[in-house]
């Protein structure tokens, strides 16, 4: 069995987190062999081709050709995520997931967007009734977004009346500020969707209507705003846009699914368009949030649209490949998982649900080949990968939770003790929040998943406990609509 350091980019993450801590101290399978690629017929669109796309806000009218050229040169010189001063983050793996340079849990699914916490020393089992509840914050409004936590603050969104509100609270749950980001979502399943992203002292967020904003993280002041559906000629989707924005140094990645761009990169400081990828005829946006990784001398962005998984060159915006993923209701909502060696696991709703793809590159020609397709996957609860195994809940029949071999898709074991839901991984345990409000701590064992703790977070009669768990510094954060719960899960020495 591979060690932690053998996982794609994992050894780098451990070293980086150690450096951050020290810095704080100092201050059913199918093996069809299909390939799918996009050639030179799908170029990206650059700033000049897109025309005037200056965002509303204080920066409008201040950008110049010199600035655009300087930004392009800086991006070329700094191919990995930059820190707040604009310098390149060092030590990014040649074959691995991009790692946020920010400490804590600064974005959707953590620093690697994989739902894996690196913490140890956590409770191996929970007492009757669950771990101790430290505090709660109420009044957050309707919502399904998860919190992000970094640099002494927690950021979370909720729909309050007619407004989408971004809340900032401290680590004790005390209010810091609140800011609006456009209108709330009042159609199917009302409530906020996307989680925030923190980078370089700023908060980035997109509401369900495609209003993307950049806020000052200290005050909540809006710095710029872009309507991505309007700019890239997209149309909204049944349950509202749900993408959690990815910040790549000086660029913010959005996926409007429009005629002028399936995916696009915005300048993180101004909101201007850096590049826009090619589009897919008749395609709209999906619900998934993208993943970025390095492999084969290229940085890849992988996500899902309404009916396809797709890959984009992170530097140029070129649409590299697409892979059909037909679903009953066009639900592709889970973030992909990168397994290393150019292999990426993509997920759709339905059965079969998950497909392992292998990226094949020969010069400028990039294609994907299907390795296996199986029952691993779900609507929006996500999947985590640990030491060559995939864990998560399944949709379809039978539903439940289970584990599969990541290389073959073979289902190793399942349990139907809990309904489907979302999960994260930490310290040898699966933290599983079922959509009916039951929170469980599951221990992988030779014969299956052993329940070593459970409690009822909320009586979710509509089966809508959809916010993903977050774990940081020995604390487990769970959200059910208007309330954020903080539990202590660190083992006592």
SULPEDA-V427990 format. One record per residue. N is the residue number from 1. RES is the residue in three letters. PHI is phi in whole degrees, 0 to 359 (NA if undefined). OMEGA is omega in radians with two decimals (none if undefined). Layout:
BEGIN
N/RES/PHI/OMEGA ; N/RES/PHI/OMEGA
END
This chain:
BEGIN
1/UNK/NA/-3.11 ; 2/UNK/290/3.05 ; 3/UNK/280/3.12 ; 4/UNK/301/-3.08 ; 5/UNK/294/-3.14 ; 6/UNK/279/-3.12 ; 7/UNK/289/-3.04 ; 8/UNK/300/3.10 ; 9/UNK/81/-3.00 ; 10/UNK/289/3.12 ; 11/UNK/300/3.09 ; 12/UNK/298/-3.13 ; 13/UNK/296/-3.13 ; 14/UNK/298/3.13 ; 15/UNK/296/-3.14 ; 16/UNK/295/3.14 ; 17/UNK/294/3.08 ; 18/UNK/298/3.12 ; 19/UNK/297/3.11 ; 20/UNK/296/3.14 ; 21/UNK/297/3.11 ; 22/UNK/296/3.11 ; 23/UNK/295/3.09 ; 24/UNK/295/3.11 ; 25/UNK/298/3.11 ; 26/UNK/280/-3.08 ; 27/UNK/153/none ; 28/UNK/NA/-2.81 ; 29/UNK/247/2.99 ; 30/UNK/236/-3.10 ; 31/UNK/249/3.11 ; 32/UNK/301/-3.09 ; 33/UNK/262/-3.13 ; 34/UNK/260/3.03 ; 35/UNK/235/3.14 ; 36/UNK/211/-3.14 ; 37/UNK/214/3.10 ; 38/UNK/235/-3.10 ; 39/UNK/272/-3.07 ; 40/UNK/293/-3.12 ; 41/UNK/286/-3.12 ; 42/UNK/236/-3.13 ; 43/UNK/286/3.04 ; 44/UNK/278/3.04 ; 45/UNK/254/-3.14 ; 46/UNK/267/3.13 ; 47/UNK/306/-3.09 ; 48/UNK/298/-3.11 ; 49/UNK/289/-3.05 ; 50/UNK/271/3.10 ; 51/UNK/78/-3.05 ; 52/UNK/282/-3.13 ; 53/UNK/234/-3.08 ; 54/UNK/296/-3.09 ; 55/UNK/284/2.99 ; 56/UNK/291/3.11 ; 57/UNK/133/-3.00 ; 58/UNK/294/-3.10 ; 59/UNK/272/-3.04 ; 60/UNK/299/3.09 ; 61/UNK/89/-3.08 ; 62/UNK/262/-3.12 ; 63/UNK/286/-3.14 ; 64/UNK/226/3.09 ; 65/UNK/299/3.11 ; 66/UNK/296/3.14 ; 67/UNK/296/-3.13 ; 68/UNK/299/3.11 ; 69/UNK/296/3.13 ; 70/UNK/297/3.13 ; 71/UNK/296/3.12 ; 72/UNK/295/3.11 ; 73/UNK/295/3.14 ; 74/UNK/297/3.13 ; 75/UNK/296/3.13 ; 76/UNK/291/-3.11 ; 77/UNK/280/-3.09 ; 78/UNK/236/-3.03 ; 79/UNK/287/3.12 ; 80/UNK/252/-3.10 ; 81/UNK/307/-3.12 ; 82/UNK/263/3.03 ; 83/UNK/276/-3.03 ; 84/UNK/297/-3.13 ; 85/UNK/276/3.12 ; 86/UNK/99/3.12 ; 87/UNK/284/-3.12 ; 88/UNK/288/3.01 ; 89/UNK/292/-3.04 ; 90/UNK/268/2.99 ; 91/UNK/79/3.10 ; 92/UNK/295/-3.07 ; 93/UNK/290/3.08 ; 94/UNK/287/3.08 ; 95/UNK/225/-3.11 ; 96/UNK/177/-3.12 ; 97/UNK/286/3.06 ; 98/UNK/296/-3.08 ; 99/UNK/248/3.08 ; 100/UNK/296/3.08 ; 101/UNK/283/-3.12 ; 102/UNK/274/3.13 ; 103/UNK/283/3.03 ; 104/UNK/81/3.13 ; 105/UNK/236/-2.91 ; 106/UNK/276/-3.10 ; 107/UNK/204/3.08 ; 108/UNK/311/3.08 ; 109/UNK/63/3.01 ; 110/UNK/93/-2.99 ; 111/UNK/296/3.14 ; 112/UNK/252/-3.10 ; 113/UNK/58/-3.09 ; 114/UNK/240/3.12 ; 115/UNK/72/-3.13 ; 116/UNK/249/3.03 ; 117/UNK/266/-3.12 ; 118/UNK/267/-3.07 ; 119/UNK/286/3.04 ; 120/UNK/233/-3.14 ; 121/UNK/73/3.14 ; 122/UNK/265/3.13 ; 123/UNK/303/3.13 ; 124/UNK/286/3.10 ; 125/UNK/209/-3.13 ; 126/UNK/254/3.05 ; 127/UNK/290/3.07 ; 128/UNK/305/-3.12 ; 129/UNK/90/3.07 ; 130/UNK/98/3.13 ; 131/UNK/290/-3.11 ; 132/UNK/295/3.06 ; 133/UNK/275/-3.09 ; 134/UNK/273/3.11 ; 135/UNK/193/3.03 ; 136/UNK/225/2.98 ; 137/UNK/235/-3.14 ; 138/UNK/247/3.12 ; 139/UNK/81/-3.09 ; 140/UNK/275/3.12 ; 141/UNK/82/3.14 ; 142/UNK/287/3.12 ; 143/UNK/176/3.14 ; 144/UNK/237/-3.12 ; 145/UNK/284/3.11 ; 146/UNK/264/3.08 ; 147/UNK/285/2.86 ; 148/UNK/244/-3.03 ; 149/UNK/221/3.13 ; 150/UNK/196/3.03 ; 151/UNK/50/3.02 ; 152/UNK/79/-3.12 ; 153/UNK/220/3.08 ; 154/UNK/243/3.13 ; 155/UNK/239/-3.09 ; 156/UNK/209/-3.10 ; 157/UNK/242/3.07 ; 158/UNK/200/3.06 ; 159/UNK/268/-3.14 ; 160/UNK/243/-3.08 ; 161/UNK/63/-3.11 ; 162/UNK/270/-3.00 ; 163/UNK/243/2.87 ; 164/UNK/274/-3.08 ; 165/UNK/243/3.01 ; 166/UNK/260/-3.13 ; 167/UNK/253/2.97 ; 168/UNK/240/3.08 ; 169/UNK/230/3.11 ; 170/UNK/276/-3.04 ; 171/UNK/287/3.01 ; 172/UNK/257/3.12 ; 173/UNK/86/-3.13 ; 174/UNK/278/-3.07 ; 175/UNK/297/3.04 ; 176/UNK/246/3.06 ; 177/UNK/199/3.03 ; 178/UNK/217/-3.12 ; 179/UNK/217/-3.14 ; 180/UNK/265/2.98 ; 181/UNK/228/3.07 ; 182/UNK/73/-3.01 ; 183/UNK/274/3.05 ; 184/UNK/286/3.10 ; 185/UNK/258/-3.03 ; 186/UNK/247/-3.11 ; 187/UNK/271/-3.09 ; 188/UNK/301/-3.13 ; 189/UNK/52/-3.12 ; 190/UNK/303/3.12 ; 191/UNK/140/3.12 ; 192/UNK/291/-3.10 ; 193/UNK/249/-2.94 ; 194/UNK/283/2.96 ; 195/UNK/276/3.09 ; 196/UNK/282/3.00 ; 197/UNK/228/3.12 ; 198/UNK/254/3.07 ; 199/UNK/201/3.03 ; 200/UNK/57/3.12 ; 201/UNK/78/-3.14 ; 202/UNK/230/3.09 ; 203/UNK/249/3.11 ; 204/UNK/243/-3.09 ; 205/UNK/204/3.04 ; 206/UNK/232/3.13 ; 207/UNK/277/-3.03 ; 208/UNK/291/-3.14 ; 209/UNK/259/3.11 ; 210/UNK/91/3.08 ; 211/UNK/275/-3.14 ; 212/UNK/264/-3.10 ; 213/UNK/229/2.96 ; 214/UNK/239/-3.12 ; 215/UNK/240/2.96 ; 216/UNK/290/-3.04 ; 217/UNK/293/-3.11 ; 218/UNK/279/-3.02 ; 219/UNK/237/-3.05 ; 220/UNK/85/-3.14 ; 221/UNK/293/3.14 ; 222/UNK/284/-3.12 ; 223/UNK/260/3.02 ; 224/UNK/202/-3.13 ; 225/UNK/216/3.07 ; 226/UNK/224/2.98 ; 227/UNK/272/-3.00 ; 228/UNK/288/3.10 ; 229/UNK/291/3.11 ; 230/UNK/292/-3.07 ; 231/UNK/296/-3.04 ; 232/UNK/254/3.05 ; 233/UNK/55/3.07 ; 234/UNK/252/3.06 ; 235/UNK/234/-3.08 ; 236/UNK/290/-3.04 ; 237/UNK/247/-2.92 ; 238/UNK/308/-3.08 ; 239/UNK/256/3.07 ; 240/UNK/85/3.11 ; 241/UNK/301/-3.01 ; 242/UNK/228/-3.06 ; 243/UNK/294/2.99 ; 244/UNK/266/-2.98 ; 245/UNK/297/3.09 ; 246/UNK/255/3.10 ; 247/UNK/257/3.14 ; 248/UNK/245/-3.11 ; 249/UNK/62/-3.14 ; 250/UNK/270/-3.10 ; 251/UNK/237/3.05 ; 252/UNK/246/-3.07 ; 253/UNK/267/3.09 ; 254/UNK/231/-3.11 ; 255/UNK/232/-3.07 ; 256/UNK/285/-3.13 ; 257/UNK/61/-3.07 ; 258/UNK/259/3.11 ; 259/UNK/296/3.13 ; 260/UNK/259/3.09 ; 261/UNK/160/3.00 ; 262/UNK/292/3.08 ; 263/UNK/224/3.14 ; 264/UNK/213/3.04 ; 265/UNK/245/3.08 ; 266/UNK/254/3.04 ; 267/UNK/294/-3.05 ; 268/UNK/294/-3.12 ; 269/UNK/271/-3.02 ; 270/UNK/235/-3.07 ; 271/UNK/87/3.10 ; 272/UNK/293/3.14 ; 273/UNK/284/3.04 ; 274/UNK/269/3.03 ; 275/UNK/206/3.03 ; 276/UNK/224/-3.10 ; 277/UNK/285/2.97 ; 278/UNK/295/-3.12 ; 279/UNK/247/3.04 ; 280/UNK/246/-3.06 ; 281/UNK/303/3.10 ; 282/UNK/78/-3.07 ; 283/UNK/268/3.02 ; 284/UNK/239/3.11 ; 285/UNK/294/2.97 ; 286/UNK/260/3.13 ; 287/UNK/255/-3.02 ; 288/UNK/283/2.98 ; 289/UNK/255/-3.00 ; 290/UNK/285/3.02 ; 291/UNK/238/3.09 ; 292/UNK/239/3.12 ; 293/UNK/210/3.10 ; 294/UNK/254/3.05 ; 295/UNK/192/3.05 ; 296/UNK/64/3.13 ; 297/UNK/74/-3.11 ; 298/UNK/220/3.01 ; 299/UNK/264/-3.03 ; 300/UNK/251/2.92 ; 301/UNK/248/-3.13 ; 302/UNK/235/3.11 ; 303/UNK/204/-3.14 ; 304/UNK/227/3.02 ; 305/UNK/260/-3.09 ; 306/UNK/289/-3.10 ; 307/UNK/220/-3.11 ; 308/UNK/218/2.75 ; 309/UNK/272/-3.11 ; 310/UNK/209/3.11 ; 311/UNK/234/-3.10 ; 312/UNK/229/3.02 ; 313/UNK/288/-3.05 ; 314/UNK/294/-3.13 ; 315/UNK/280/-2.99 ; 316/UNK/254/-3.07 ; 317/UNK/84/3.14 ; 318/UNK/293/3.06 ; 319/UNK/286/-3.01 ; 320/UNK/275/-3.07 ; 321/UNK/200/2.98 ; 322/UNK/226/3.12 ; 323/UNK/220/-3.08 ; 324/UNK/299/3.05 ; 325/UNK/222/-3.11 ; 326/UNK/293/3.08 ; 327/UNK/225/-3.09 ; 328/UNK/297/-3.07 ; 329/UNK/239/-3.13 ; 330/UNK/54/3.13 ; 331/UNK/251/2.94 ; 332/UNK/239/-2.92 ; 333/UNK/234/-3.07 ; 334/UNK/264/3.10 ; 335/UNK/291/3.11 ; 336/UNK/299/3.10 ; 337/UNK/240/3.10 ; 338/UNK/264/-3.08 ; 339/UNK/256/-3.11 ; 340/UNK/93/3.11 ; 341/UNK/64/-3.13 ; 342/UNK/78/-3.14 ; 343/UNK/255/-3.10 ; 344/UNK/229/-3.12 ; 345/UNK/262/-3.13 ; 346/UNK/247/-2.93 ; 347/UNK/230/3.04 ; 348/UNK/223/3.07 ; 349/UNK/281/3.11 ; 350/UNK/115/3.14 ; 351/UNK/221/0.04 ; 352/UNK/291/-2.98 ; 353/UNK/243/-3.04 ; 354/UNK/237/3.14 ; 355/UNK/225/3.02 ; 356/UNK/267/3.14 ; 357/UNK/248/3.03 ; 358/UNK/248/3.14 ; 359/UNK/276/-3.14 ; 360/UNK/245/-3.10 ; 361/UNK/236/3.06 ; 362/UNK/223/-3.02 ; 363/UNK/66/3.14 ; 364/UNK/281/-3.11 ; 365/UNK/277/3.14 ; 366/UNK/236/3.13 ; 367/UNK/225/3.04 ; 368/UNK/236/3.11 ; 369/UNK/236/3.11 ; 370/UNK/288/3.09 ; 371/UNK/265/3.04 ; 372/UNK/205/3.03 ; 373/UNK/228/-3.08 ; 374/UNK/208/-3.02 ; 375/UNK/274/-3.12 ; 376/UNK/287/3.12 ; 377/UNK/142/-3.05 ; 378/UNK/201/-3.11 ; 379/UNK/289/-3.08 ; 380/UNK/218/-3.13 ; 381/UNK/280/3.10 ; 382/UNK/79/3.12 ; 383/UNK/226/3.02 ; 384/UNK/243/3.13 ; 385/UNK/241/3.10 ; 386/UNK/216/3.09 ; 387/UNK/51/3.03 ; 388/UNK/82/3.11 ; 389/UNK/234/3.12 ; 390/UNK/255/-3.14 ; 391/UNK/239/3.08 ; 392/UNK/165/3.09 ; 393/UNK/262/-3.11 ; 394/UNK/239/3.00 ; 395/UNK/260/-3.12 ; 396/UNK/85/-3.06 ; 397/UNK/231/0.06 ; 398/UNK/275/3.04 ; 399/UNK/269/-3.14 ; 400/UNK/133/-3.12 ; 401/UNK/244/-3.13 ; 402/UNK/190/-3.10 ; 403/UNK/224/3.14 ; 404/UNK/227/3.02 ; 405/UNK/288/-3.06 ; 406/UNK/293/-3.09 ; 407/UNK/279/-3.04 ; 408/UNK/242/-3.07 ; 409/UNK/83/3.14 ; 410/UNK/296/3.08 ; 411/UNK/284/-3.09 ; 412/UNK/274/3.06 ; 413/UNK/193/-3.14 ; 414/UNK/220/2.98 ; 415/UNK/219/3.10 ; 416/UNK/246/3.13 ; 417/UNK/292/-3.09 ; 418/UNK/233/3.05 ; 419/UNK/285/-3.08 ; 420/UNK/296/-3.12 ; 421/UNK/183/-3.11 ; 422/UNK/245/-3.06 ; 423/UNK/205/2.92 ; 424/UNK/224/-3.13 ; 425/UNK/238/3.07 ; 426/UNK/202/2.99 ; 427/UNK/51/3.07 ; 428/UNK/78/-3.12 ; 429/UNK/229/3.02 ; 430/UNK/260/3.09 ; 431/UNK/266/-2.97 ; 432/UNK/243/3.07 ; 433/UNK/255/3.12 ; 434/UNK/286/-3.04 ; 435/UNK/289/3.04 ; 436/UNK/271/3.07 ; 437/UNK/98/3.10 ; 438/UNK/272/3.10 ; 439/UNK/255/-3.07 ; 440/UNK/230/3.00 ; 441/UNK/250/-3.02 ; 442/UNK/245/3.13 ; 443/UNK/253/3.07 ; 444/UNK/295/3.14 ; 445/UNK/227/-3.11 ; 446/UNK/307/-3.10 ; 447/UNK/265/-3.12 ; 448/UNK/150/3.14 ; 449/UNK/264/-3.14 ; 450/UNK/266/3.11 ; 451/UNK/280/-3.12 ; 452/UNK/247/3.07 ; 453/UNK/175/3.09 ; 454/UNK/197/3.01 ; 455/UNK/200/3.12 ; 456/UNK/264/3.11 ; 457/UNK/288/-3.10 ; 458/UNK/203/3.08 ; 459/UNK/273/-3.08 ; 460/UNK/275/-3.06 ; 461/UNK/294/3.10 ; 462/UNK/267/-3.08 ; 463/UNK/51/-3.09 ; 464/UNK/232/2.97 ; 465/UNK/278/-2.94 ; 466/UNK/254/3.11 ; 467/UNK/293/-3.10 ; 468/UNK/282/3.07 ; 469/UNK/295/3.03 ; 470/UNK/226/-3.13 ; 471/UNK/228/-3.14 ; 472/UNK/204/3.08 ; 473/UNK/53/3.08 ; 474/UNK/74/3.14 ; 475/UNK/238/3.10 ; 476/UNK/255/-3.12 ; 477/UNK/253/-3.13 ; 478/UNK/231/-3.12 ; 479/UNK/238/2.94 ; 480/UNK/230/-3.09 ; 481/UNK/46/-2.98 ; 482/UNK/281/-3.07 ; 483/UNK/235/3.01 ; 484/UNK/252/-3.13 ; 485/UNK/251/3.09 ; 486/UNK/238/-3.11 ; 487/UNK/245/3.07 ; 488/UNK/270/-3.09 ; 489/UNK/235/3.09 ; 490/UNK/279/3.11 ; 491/UNK/289/3.10 ; 492/UNK/276/-3.13 ; 493/UNK/276/none
END
